[in-house]
Amino acid sequence: MEVSSKLPSKSYQKLSRLIHVKDILGNIIRIVQFSVNLFKILEFEGNFVIILIGIPTLYSTMLVQQIIMLYINCVCILKACFKRINDNLVHMQKFVIKDMKPRVSNIIRHTQRNEFLLTELGILKKQHLMISDAVQILNMVFSLPLLGNIVLSIFTVTFRLYLHAVRWQNGVFIGLDWHYVDVLLTTMIYNVLKIILIVWACETGKNQAQKIGTTVHDLLNSTNDEKIKYELQLFSLQILHRKNTFSLKGLTVDATLLAAIVGNITMYLLILIQFLNISYSCDRKTAVNVT
């Protein structure tokens, strides 16, 4: 709240639309996915005790859903804060002219403007430091539950694909099991969209934080005032020492992680298919030896 209080109302209006649409659609997809799985179990098991078990399970799944949505919301707010700092620096650059030599008539105006810029730089440095601290706190608070949820999603997608899309038909056959196609599709949509949302928020937030360093160097090259240059150099060092990346127990959440997740799911699925092929080959050899 202290960090986001610096944002203007327009930024909150844009964020509120994104957050509300994302939360509503995410909760709907999660409830549909859970209901489809529950009804499928009831269809084959026919045991209404499962409903009693499903109520606390639904509560726990929705709790995890809200934690994930809260994390994405926090990352989007921090990204907006970084964007606000970058926009202020770009706006500041418009008032700085490279190698400007003020005349006697405008020395006072020039001095006042430089004092104003120095004050603004000091404020932006403090805001950047505060936002960087918030990023570190966010990484510490959400890292363990979020990492566990991502790992669980990887295993869920992998084994769902293996159970409902891989069959044996005189060899390994890839095709949908139409009895479970609704379970497979809802599970895939929920888990894939969840991971994509997390990676998108963290990747764009990291990129927005990195833009500040580029803007600071552009501003440094656009001024010849020594005091402003000194403040910009200090700001640049601060940015260099604060790695504003979103990580989970040392694992950086970015586009590289998304590629790694896709690669791991493919690798584990191929390993399971190989085990399936080996098991049927061993059964066939055993049957031949018996006959």
FILO-751340 format. One record per residue (C-alpha): chain; x, y, z; residue in one letter. Coordinates in steps of 0.25 Angstrom, whole numbers, plus 5000, padded with zeros to 4 digits. Layout:
  chain    c1    c2    c3  res
      A     X     Y     Z    a
...
//
This chain:
  chain    c1    c2    c3  res
      A  5000  5000  5000    m
      A  5011  5010  5003    e
      A  5018  5007  4990    v
      A  5006  5007  4981    s
      A  5001  5020  4988    s
      A  5010  5028  4978    k
      A  5002  5023  4966    l
      A  4992  5033  4960    p
      A  4977  5029  4959    s
      A  4978  5026  4944    k
      A  4988  5015  4946    s
      A  4979  5009  4956    y
      A  4967  5010  4947    q
      A  4975  5002  4936    k
      A  4980  4992  4947    l
      A  4966  4990  4952    s
      A  4961  4986  4939    r
      A  4972  4976  4937    l
      A  4971  4970  4951    i
      A  4956  4969  4952    h
      A  4955  4962  4938    v
      A  4967  4953  4941    k
      A  4961  4949  4955    d
      A  4947  4946  4950    i
      A  4951  4938  4938    l
      A  4962  4931  4947    g
      A  4951  4927  4958    n
      A  4941  4922  4947    i
      A  4951  4913  4940    i
      A  4956  4908  4953    r
      A  4942  4905  4958    i
      A  4938  4898  4945    v
      A  4951  4890  4945    q
      A  4948  4885  4959    f
      A  4934  4882  4956    s
      A  4937  4874  4944    v
      A  4947  4866  4951    n
      A  4937  4863  4963    l
      A  4925  4860  4954    f
      A  4934  4850  4946    k
      A  4938  4843  4959    i
      A  4924  4842  4963    l
      A  4920  4837  4950    e
      A  4929  4825  4951    f
      A  4930  4823  4966    e
      A  4916  4827  4970    g
      A  4920  4829  4984    n
      A  4914  4842  4990    f
      A  4924  4842  5001    v
      A  4933  4848  4991    i
      A  4924  4861  4991    i
      A  4927  4862  5006    l
      A  4942  4861  5003    i
      A  4940  4870  4991    g
      A  4935  4882  5000    i
      A  4948  4884  5007    p
      A  4956  4881  4995    t
      A  4949  4892  4987    l
      A  4952  4902  4999    y
      A  4967  4898  4998    s
      A  4968  4899  4983    t
      A  4961  4913  4983    m
      A  4970  4917  4994    l
      A  4982  4914  4986    v
      A  4975  4921  4974    q
      A  4974  4934  4982    q
      A  4989  4933  4986    i
      A  4993  4932  4971    i
      A  4984  4943  4967    m
      A  4989  4952  4979    l
      A  5003  4949  4974    y
      A  5000  4953  4960    i
      A  4993  4966  4965    n
      A  5005  4970  4973    c
      A  5014  4968  4962    v
      A  5005  4976  4952    c
      A  5005  4988  4963    i
      A  5020  4987  4964    l
      A  5021  4988  4949    k
      A  5013  5000  4949    a
      A  5021  5006  4959    c
      A  5034  5004  4951    f
      A  5027  5009  4939    k
      A  5023  5022  4947    r
      A  5038  5024  4950    i
      A  5042  5022  4936    n
      A  5032  5031  4930    d
      A  5036  5042  4940    n
      A  5051  5041  4936    l
      A  5046  5042  4921    v
      A  5038  5054  4924    h
      A  5050  5060  4932    m
      A  5059  5057  4919    q
      A  5051  5067  4911    k
      A  5055  5078  4920    f
      A  5070  5075  4919    v
      A  5078  5080  4907    i
      A  5091  5074  4904    k
      A  5103  5084  4905    d
      A  5094  5095  4908    m
      A  5101  5108  4911    k
      A  5091  5117  4918    p
      A  5092  5132  4915    r
      A  5092  5143  4926    v
      A  5078  5146  4925    s
      A  5073  5132  4928    n
      A  5084  5127  4938    i
      A  5073  5128  4949    i
      A  5063  5120  4942    r
      A  5074  5110  4938    h
      A  5078  5109  4953    t
      A  5064  5107  4958    q
      A  5061  5096  4948    r
      A  5074  5089  4951    n
      A  5070  5090  4966    e
      A  5056  5084  4963    f
      A  5062  5073  4955    l
      A  5072  5069  4966    l
      A  5060  5069  4976    t
      A  5052  5060  4966    e
      A  5064  5051  4964    l
      A  5065  5049  4979    g
      A  5050  5046  4981    i
      A  5051  5036  4969    l
      A  5063  5029  4975    k
      A  5056  5027  4989    k
      A  5043  5022  4981    q
      A  5052  5012  4973    h
      A  5059  5007  4986    l
      A  5045  5005  4993    m
      A  5040  4997  4981    i
      A  5052  4989  4980    s
      A  5050  4985  4995    d
      A  5036  4981  4992    a
      A  5041  4972  4981    v
      A  5050  4965  4990    q
      A  5039  4964  5001    i
      A  5029  4958  4990    l
      A  5040  4948  4986    n
      A  5042  4943  5000    m
      A  5027  4942  5004    v
      A  5021  4935  4991    f
      A  5033  4927  4987    s
      A  5031  4914  4994    l
      A  5015  4913  4991    p
      A  5017  4918  4977    l
      A  5028  4908  4974    l
      A  5021  4897  4979    g
      A  5009  4900  4971    n
      A  5017  4901  4958    i
      A  5023  4888  4961    v
      A  5009  4882  4964    l
      A  5004  4888  4951    s
      A  5015  4882  4943    i
      A  5013  4868  4948    f
      A  4998  4869  4947    t
      A  4999  4873  4932    v
      A  5009  4862  4929    t
      A  5001  4851  4935    f
      A  4988  4856  4930    r
      A  4993  4856  4916    l
      A  4999  4842  4918    y
      A  4986  4836  4924    l
      A  4976  4842  4915    h
      A  4984  4844  4902    a
      A  4994  4832  4901    v
      A  4989  4818  4899    r
      A  4994  4805  4894    w
      A  4988  4800  4881    q
      A  4998  4790  4874    n
      A  5008  4800  4878    g
      A  5008  4814  4885    v
      A  4996  4822  4880    f
      A  4994  4837  4883    i
      A  4979  4840  4883    g
      A  4969  4847  4892    l
      A  4961  4838  4901    d
      A  4947  4843  4899    w
      A  4942  4839  4912    h
      A  4951  4848  4919    y
      A  4953  4859  4908    v
      A  4945  4869  4917    d
      A  4955  4866  4929    v
      A  4967  4867  4920    l
      A  4963  4880  4914    l
      A  4959  4888  4926    t
      A  4971  4883  4934    t
      A  4980  4887  4922    m
      A  4973  4901  4920    i
      A  4974  4904  4935    y
      A  4989  4900  4938    n
      A  4994  4905  4925    v
      A  4987  4919  4926    l
      A  4992  4920  4941    k
      A  5006  4918  4937    i
      A  5006  4927  4925    i
      A  5000  4938  4934    l
      A  5010  4937  4945    i
      A  5022  4937  4934    v
      A  5016  4948  4927    w
      A  5014  4957  4939    a
      A  5028  4954  4944    c
      A  5035  4956  4930    e
      A  5028  4969  4927    t
      A  5031  4974  4941    g
      A  5046  4971  4940    k
      A  5046  4977  4926    n
      A  5040  4990  4932    q
      A  5050  4990  4943    a
      A  5062  4989  4933    q
      A  5056  5000  4925    k
      A  5059  5010  4936    i
      A  5074  5007  4935    g
      A  5074  5010  4920    t
      A  5066  5023  4922    t
      A  5076  5028  4933    v
      A  5088  5026  4924    h
      A  5080  5033  4913    d
      A  5078  5045  4923    l
      A  5092  5044  4927    l
      A  5097  5046  4913    n
      A  5087  5058  4911    s
      A  5092  5067  4922    t
      A  5105  5075  4925    n
      A  5102  5079  4939    d
      A  5111  5072  4948    e
      A  5102  5071  4960    k
      A  5091  5065  4952    i
      A  5102  5055  4946    k
      A  5106  5051  4960    y
      A  5092  5048  4964    e
      A  5089  5040  4952    l
      A  5102  5032  4954    q
      A  5098  5029  4968    l
      A  5084  5025  4963    f
      A  5091  5016  4952    s
      A  5099  5009  4963    l
      A  5087  5007  4971    q
      A  5080  5001  4959    i
      A  5092  4992  4957    l
      A  5092  4987  4971    h
      A  5077  4984  4972    r
      A  5074  4972  4963    k
      A  5059  4974  4961    n
      A  5055  4960  4957    t
      A  5044  4952  4962    f
      A  5049  4938  4966    s
      A  5044  4926  4974    l
      A  5055  4921  4983    k
      A  5066  4925  4973    g
      A  5058  4921  4961    l
      A  5056  4933  4952    t
      A  5042  4934  4947    v
      A  5043  4939  4932    d
      A  5041  4934  4918    a
      A  5053  4924  4920    t
      A  5045  4917  4931    l
      A  5033  4915  4922    l
      A  5042  4909  4911    a
      A  5048  4900  4922    a
      A  5034  4896  4927    i
      A  5030  4892  4913    v
      A  5043  4884  4911    g
      A  5042  4877  4924    n
      A  5027  4873  4921    i
      A  5031  4868  4907    t
      A  5043  4860  4913    m
      A  5035  4854  4924    y
      A  5024  4850  4915    l
      A  5034  4843  4905    l
      A  5040  4836  4917    i
      A  5026  4830  4921    l
      A  5023  4826  4907    i
      A  5037  4819  4907    q
      A  5033  4811  4920    f
      A  5019  4808  4914    l
      A  5026  4802  4901    n
      A  5036  4794  4910    i
      A  5025  4789  4919    s
      A  5017  4784  4907    y
      A  5029  4778  4900    s
      A  5033  4770  4913    c
      A  5018  4765  4914    d
      A  5019  4760  4900    r
      A  5032  4753  4901    k
      A  5026  4746  4914    t
      A  5014  4742  4907    a
      A  5022  4736  4895    v
      A  5032  4728  4905    n
      A  5019  4722  4913    v
      A  5013  4717  4900    t
//
